[in-house]
Amino acid sequence: MKDYKYTINGNIYKVTIGDIEENVAHVEVNGTPYLVEMEKVVKPAMKPVVKARPTTPAAPTTQLNRPTPAGGASGIKSPLPGVILSVNINVGDTVKKGDTILVLEAMKMENAIKADRDGKVSAINVKQGDSVLEGTVLVTIE
């Protein structure tokens, strides 16, 4: 129990707060008992957070910077999970090393994904709006 003294408009009130059950409090004011109904606190519903996990270990991001042997096809992989904002190339296009081939949004930042070699685009595995995981092959260059 908690005892309080209040002065309201010159009148003194002795208030005792007793048990509180759910949203009803047992209150005594100057010796007169009252049941005081309090506003129910509505807790916001928690949405479950589902994180997608790759079934195989993702390749390290440094792999994008490794030189590739001439003549073979190489896949440009996503350095981190995100959403494809734009695809700047088409199948059959010729690209040079360092050309921006697509833009990936990750952690509220736009990341330019660049070609790691000169060559011809042989496959585009994503489209604008796709969600990708780290290590996903985005584009193949021959």
C-alpha positions in Angstrom: 0.0 0.0 0.0 1.1 3.5 -0.7 -0.1 6.6 1.1 -0.2 10.1 -0.5 -1.4 13.5 0.5 -2.8 15.8 -2.1 -4.0 19.4 -1.9 -6.5 20.3 -4.6 -8.2 23.7 -4.6 -7.2 24.1 -0.9 -8.8 20.8 0.1 -6.5 18.1 1.6 -7.0 14.5 0.4 -5.3 11.5 2.0 -5.1 8.8 -0.7 -4.1 5.2 -0.1 -3.5 3.0 -3.1 -4.0 -0.7 -2.3 -3.9 -3.8 -4.6 -4.0 -3.4 -8.3 -5.5 -6.3 -10.2 -5.1 -6.1 -14.0 -6.5 -2.6 -14.7 -8.5 -2.1 -11.5 -6.9 -0.4 -8.4 -8.3 -0.4 -4.9 -8.1 3.2 -3.7 -9.1 4.9 -0.5 -9.7 8.7 -0.4 -10.2 10.2 3.1 -11.4 6.9 4.4 -13.9 6.1 1.5 -13.0 3.1 -0.6 -13.2 3.2 -4.4 -12.5 0.9 -7.3 -10.6 2.8 -9.9 -10.5 1.4 -13.4 -7.4 2.4 -15.2 -6.8 2.5 -19.0 -5.7 -0.9 -20.3 -2.2 -0.8 -21.8 -2.2 -2.3 -25.2 1.1 -3.8 -26.1 1.9 -3.6 -29.7 1.9 -7.0 -31.5 5.4 -8.1 -32.2 6.0 -9.3 -35.7 8.3 -12.3 -36.0 11.6 -11.5 -37.7 12.5 -14.1 -40.3 16.0 -14.0 -41.6 16.8 -16.0 -44.7 20.0 -17.9 -44.4 21.8 -19.4 -47.3 22.0 -23.2 -47.3 25.7 -23.1 -48.4 28.4 -20.9 -47.0 28.6 -17.6 -48.9 31.7 -16.8 -50.9 33.9 -14.1 -49.4 33.5 -10.6 -51.0 37.2 -10.5 -51.9 36.5 -13.0 -54.6 35.0 -10.3 -56.7 38.4 -8.6 -57.0 40.4 -11.7 -58.0 41.6 -11.9 -61.5 39.9 -14.5 -63.7 41.6 -16.6 -66.3 41.1 -15.4 -69.9 38.6 -17.3 -72.0 36.4 -18.7 -69.2 33.0 -17.5 -67.9 33.0 -15.7 -64.6 30.0 -15.0 -62.3 29.6 -11.6 -60.6 28.4 -12.4 -57.1 26.5 -10.2 -54.6 28.8 -8.9 -52.0 26.0 -8.7 -49.4 22.3 -9.3 -49.1 20.0 -6.6 -50.7 17.5 -5.6 -53.4 18.3 -5.0 -57.0 17.5 -1.4 -57.9 18.6 -1.4 -61.5 20.1 -3.7 -64.1 22.2 -1.6 -66.5 23.1 -4.3 -69.1 21.5 -6.8 -71.4 22.5 -10.3 -72.4 24.9 -10.0 -75.3 26.3 -6.6 -74.2 30.1 -6.1 -74.2 31.4 -4.7 -70.9 34.8 -3.5 -69.8 36.3 -4.1 -66.4 35.0 -1.5 -63.9 31.7 -0.8 -65.8 28.7 -0.6 -63.5 26.5 -3.5 -64.5 23.8 -3.1 -61.8 22.9 -1.3 -58.6 22.2 -3.2 -55.3 20.5 -1.5 -52.3 21.8 -3.0 -49.1 21.4 -1.5 -45.6 19.8 1.6 -47.1 22.8 2.3 -49.3 23.1 2.0 -53.1 26.1 -0.1 -54.1 27.3 -0.1 -57.7 28.2 -3.7 -58.8 31.0 -3.5 -61.4 32.3 -5.9 -64.0 35.4 -7.7 -62.8 36.7 -8.2 -66.3 36.2 -7.3 -70.0 33.8 -9.6 -71.8 30.4 -10.3 -73.1 27.4 -10.7 -70.8 26.1 -14.3 -71.3 23.5 -14.4 -68.5 21.6 -12.1 -66.2 20.2 -14.0 -63.2 18.3 -11.2 -61.5 15.9 -8.4 -62.4 14.9 -5.1 -60.8 13.2 -5.6 -57.5 14.7 -9.0 -56.8 16.0 -9.7 -53.2 19.4 -11.5 -53.2 21.5 -13.1 -50.6 25.3 -12.6 -50.2 27.2 -14.8 -52.7 24.3 -15.0 -55.2 25.6 -15.1 -58.8 24.0 -12.0 -60.4 25.6 -11.8 -63.9 27.8 -14.2 -65.9 30.5 -12.6 -68.2 32.3 -14.7 -70.8 
